Amino acid sequence: MNNIQMGDIRYNAQVGAFEARVDVIRGGSTFRYPCQVAGPIDMDDAQVRASLASHALRQSDSGSALWSHLG
């Protein structure tokens, strides 16, 4: 099972997207991903968080070539 921890969520008005660092904790190891989800500034917070978490999990499932591992 994966545990997700999200850093500060910021809105980048230049690109019209929410951005955050998302940590996926799997098997006692932490994998950190920069994530982005496009949407309007008034997008529902729960939807923003779910989309960012989904983005991180997709990156995490893409293989070890993209992993950033924190010991």
C-alpha positions as CSV (number, residue, x, y, z in Angstrom):
1,M,0.0,0.0,0.0
2,N,1.2,3.5,-0.8
3,N,1.1,6.5,1.5
4,I,1.0,9.9,-0.1
5,Q,2.3,13.1,1.5
6,M,1.9,16.5,-0.3
7,G,4.1,19.5,0.0
8,D,2.7,23.1,-0.4
9,I,0.4,23.4,-3.3
10,R,0.9,26.5,-5.4
11,Y,-1.0,27.9,-8.3
12,N,1.2,28.9,-11.3
13,A,-0.9,31.5,-13.1
14,Q,1.5,31.6,-16.0
15,V,0.7,28.1,-17.1
16,G,-2.8,27.8,-15.4
17,A,-1.9,24.8,-13.2
18,F,-1.5,23.7,-9.6
19,E,2.0,22.4,-8.7
20,A,3.3,20.5,-5.7
21,R,6.0,18.2,-4.5
22,V,4.4,14.8,-3.8
23,D,6.0,12.0,-1.8
24,V,5.0,8.4,-2.4
25,I,6.0,6.2,0.5
26,R,6.3,2.6,-0.6
27,G,7.9,-0.3,1.3
28,G,9.6,2.0,3.8
29,S,11.2,4.2,1.1
30,T,10.2,7.7,0.0
31,F,10.0,8.6,-3.7
32,R,9.5,12.3,-4.4
33,Y,7.9,13.7,-7.6
34,P,7.2,17.2,-8.9
35,C,3.6,17.2,-10.0
36,Q,1.3,19.5,-11.9
37,V,-2.4,19.6,-12.7
38,A,-4.0,22.1,-15.1
39,G,-7.1,23.8,-13.9
40,P,-8.7,27.2,-13.0
41,I,-7.6,28.9,-9.8
42,D,-11.0,28.1,-8.2
43,M,-10.8,24.4,-8.8
44,D,-12.1,22.3,-5.9
45,D,-9.3,21.6,-3.4
46,A,-10.2,17.9,-3.1
47,Q,-10.0,17.5,-6.9
48,V,-6.6,19.3,-7.0
49,R,-5.2,17.0,-4.3
50,A,-6.6,13.8,-5.9
51,S,-5.2,14.8,-9.3
52,L,-1.8,15.6,-7.9
53,A,-1.7,12.3,-6.0
54,S,-2.8,10.5,-9.2
55,H,0.0,12.2,-11.1
56,A,2.6,11.1,-8.5
57,L,1.4,7.5,-8.6
58,R,1.5,7.4,-12.4
59,Q,5.2,8.6,-12.2
60,S,5.9,6.1,-9.4
61,D,4.6,3.2,-11.5
62,S,6.6,4.3,-14.6
63,G,9.8,2.4,-13.5
64,S,13.0,3.1,-11.7
65,A,14.5,5.4,-14.4
66,L,12.4,8.3,-13.1
67,W,12.6,7.7,-9.3
68,S,14.1,10.2,-6.9
69,H,14.8,8.1,-3.8
70,L,15.2,9.6,-0.3
71,G,17.1,7.1,1.9
